[in-house]
Amino acid sequence: DSGFIDYPYIVQEIGVSDPDPDFSDPSDVAANLRGVTDANGERTVSGRLAARWEPLDWLDGTATYYYQKSDIDGRQGSSWRNTLQTGKYELAKRVEEPNEITNQLLALELTADLGFAELTSATGYSRFDDDGQRDQTDLLISLEYSYELFPTFTSFTHEKGRENTFNQEVRLVSTTESRFNWIIGAFYNNSDVTSYSQEYTPGYADYVGFDRPDDLEYYSQFFSELEEMALFGEIGFEITDKWTVTVGGRYYEYDLESFSDVDFPLFDSGPDYLQPVGINDLENSLKSDFAAGSPNGTERTSQSDDGTLFKFNTSYEFTDDILGYFTVSEGYRIGNSNGIGVCPDYDPTDNQQGACALLPGQQFGPGAGDISTRDESQYGPDTTTNYELGFKSTLMDGRVTLNGAVYFIEWSDPQLTSATINASIPITVNAEGAESKGFEVSGAWAVNENLSVRGSYSHTEAKLTADAPGLVGTISPPGFGTVLLDGSDGDRLPGSPEDQLSVFGTYVMPFADGELAFNAGYTWQGDVLSRTGGLGDGLTLDSFGLANVSAVYDTGDWQATFFVNNLFDEFYETGVVGTNLYNQVLSDDLGGPVYQRTYYTHVGAPRSMGVRLKYTFD
């Protein structure tokens, strides 16, 4: 992907060039800034190697190795709502933000036909590595430590992370012809996460008189280990040829432990500098510390839970073409760490609480009430009880299918987006309750041998069902002091549209020595809240619709596709960082402007067209 977002305001030299020159003077801009076109380009290399082994008629095994490496040039965002008012496909970052992501997976699946049942064992081990850089300037400015007084202040982070995961599932599925059918199984998962963040402020140490030649200003490290297991099973019974009932259950338990540490090396004096290490050395070191109980004084948090879930389903075939069903089930999602270092103790004479997470009861300011009432370092599990009533039908001799359902979901301790008190870093917290209700309908119609159409529509209403104190984090201008706003019973939940619609059509015809297919599709979704209830000046993302068309010529061996995505060149936003309250202009020591650039939106791709060729080897 060649990318489509431009970065017009990259500094020529970090810590030397002025990130906020006189934008009305082309020579001043050229002396300090440079532009990068298509800065969100991406290149991906992937591969798969598989081997199958069938030593016996009843035993079959497949081993597979997957590899994928992505080099991502930068974010896919737009600063057109920001103080700099860029173009709609421009992002006002001061430094480039490359990211390298590597995924590896080794999987083994064994299947044994035992006669009365099929036994399947699925084993997987994966490793995820992430190595990236971010523009950190706006976050440091928002801490209100006067970084912006340095006239050429620009900051960036270098971050690395690794996640190792091992999982194992064994399930036994009945295969005999009977009015009963059943499944039993077990699941195990173990994963650990190691990460660090190095924050650099080139030139700033010299400017304020600190002894830090490498310009390392902040360092955080994090490690967590998750272990979870489950036992599950279900049994189905055909009461009659038309009426079936299925009941199932699941027992689960998990343990999560994590620890983190932060340091402010900008204030160190030589030769006792904190020296960052590579991800391999850090992983080995943190695993050793973790096994020893975190002996170096790092903050350690933990959580665990266990319980049972149930499922009930009944279905009835009213005719050979119409089936109705009703399902009641429980859902569960484990808690997790927010991946942010725990704040050091508050010191009014030397406060180093920056980008960090507060623990319950921890002080964060000089006031008597400046005490955290929540755990910002982690969030707990949430559960749902789901009710669904629906039907599936086949009409007009199989040429038409029509399916529909209504549903209601009760949500306990829902995991929702909030922000830390210090630095307003996005985190996840638990509210008390929420609900989601709606309906969906989908269908397909084979009009004739050449033409087919399909479509779907859904409507969902999701809202809080209880007040949620301090749920939404925002700021109070002028300045960037954090304010926590209460969510209220009935507030609409963020992150998803209430209405979604899609329509697709295909026309196929013989052509030359093959087949020519014309495809057209249109998808539409309603507006989306970026914050619960639209609180804290949260942006409501506009509704949008996208049309895609393609023509495919297929000869069997060769396939050629001409496509146009986003046919009508719709500009659309899919997410947002910050709010318009961040659109503030500060001043440096020389009286020059400093433009805060936190606020930007994630945007979709403009119209694109191209050709794909595919050849299938015999």
Steps between C-alpha positions, in 0.01 A plus 500: 500500500659826388308711753301820461568709814760780479706632791571863396662616828789262576788686668828509311706423812340398829586740782660749261229591248198706607186280475281813497664748262322793340265298281429809289869522402595225249872551561461457877292187447755356255787572740339301782255249354479243225206312356453125470246374247307174533629473857262217595627254241531135594694204365414149614681173436323182604550131452360165605652154511280199574557126522234231533556155648248213489672198657173310548156507343353640822779746588579823313743776593593839353790721607505860377741790536380854422723806467405861437708816517354846446696823462261787568615851419258693723149561628190535286366823644389853419565826687243702307308565825819613677630852566723473191199410282684273259353338193265208557769247411781668696622424853692764697762274658845647569690173458438195286338203673625176343398168651623148429269213598593132478258214561598133516274202569578129527188283509438127523158342455436130554169330421412145600187314390408287802189355341252639749658848502767716340787612723678822403810650657601853396834635626642841422800713590527857376735795538411862428777764479440872470769766445386857446548872546244766599482878515475567875514880490132569564477265797796667673360846431168395653678396824550874563864466604589792268675288237356733236718788624792338316456669157599191299338241726413172328478162673470145374482151647660173399286207607538126477268223607479122486215261572546124522190281504450126541155346481359150493148381433369144504143419402301182447197519268246221465459349153250218550151524351276564796243741634778616733814690401766634733830685530748504788834675511769690684694817425828640638678825421820655630635831376757753614558856386825698523530861391694818555475863398795738469411868478752744354506882511795602278662828605276549803754380760756755380234771490404456867848405622463126565779249443346253255706468180273235344184714557311207660230669708265219609512122510232243583498121493216254534451125537186291543413132505153361437394141563148384426320170465149379429293182488198500273229277364156491349235244419226517240180297484253463214166493681328446165612511139428873507579607856855507643631615838865564589647583841862576576733628765851625554720526807782753481775644712790735440790664682665819380805657658691799374762741617638824366759760580571855388813713524587860419861478376500866401565574867777241541858614530790321337648252507193323649286538190210264445606295199218355285539141379362307204170313505667157536707603803204685650272198453748270676557751780132567566412131492768437762372788714144374460593147608684642801202710608612837359788552744609835357208695639292514182125534542320167463128455441293187466147379444329164469150370449307182438142408431254319278308593187192336353329478162150392401370476145183362352404493132188390316447432128155640426533382140777355287592859412451692826682448830456703817736506798546648845833525685595606851872507573757659724815673380821583680807711429807492723656810652845620409772752569485845342871465426599826668767537767374568852553855626769562761390644833396863481767745616390867506864614482599272211190363328600243240150365437482532124361247254408238759212313665372568852407229748197523733573735789806652332549877525546698178482864608540738795129515587340290772267347242771424245481126570435238232185294557570246228770270365626653176759227447248225420133421446289202602289250304153570367209264433190495283170315492379474141149435368435443130183405312529444127410312186670358190311437179545382143232608251416480129653155452824605665551817297431726798636481854370730773630501858423726793542534875425725795733506799548643846830501692539576871852613580660490846821692579541609136851585388490858370750764392615762750824692567767528768499799732864570415552581130150381395636178349221276361427202725223246552290499817194312624163670524212347695253399232389540139265344248476452126186419304409492136416295195663386177375365171691358202405342173616382159317459167614311192298706251599277209800299383700818446392746767510464879457756779539491877470748782468557873377760748546527876392740773661500845448717807774475765491706819601515864248360747662655808688816585877475446692749717819637343457300180592757235835678515535845350699820560415848624648780281692719516761238575468125509388410852305173504130500587302179549133521404226267622315276259125480560239228472376510140815646342569353157817290480781600261676311226224358280219631277134445577416419137691305233397411146666304219392404146700293249432380148677276248431447130679210328521436124707283265783686331760367255650185656387578852252682718458872565349619829395854588477573874359804680454564869389779730541514880367772729522561872351760731685743724729380780572660838867522593422532873220368718198726471701744289646636825819704530463663156526157341469505122203330336635334185272563203314224320643394166445266208754328275451355151741248346489348151707241316515295183653151513603293196563135590626228264561242771878528511519877459295761680518875433316755715447870441366676810400844624467544876315798649351575159358841596815607687325535837701662781425314822636485854515177698646610835637795693788586735439777753233770469480856373584614856863421412496762223709749696792721402772552762819708494868417526775699675544719192130583478445277199183291463490132600212313336357211701419220254348220709163518325472301176274239342557163337382508140420249230661479159389724212399354164748247368507278195724225378548163336572164664628193315482146635622170356410160645752220450368149445 
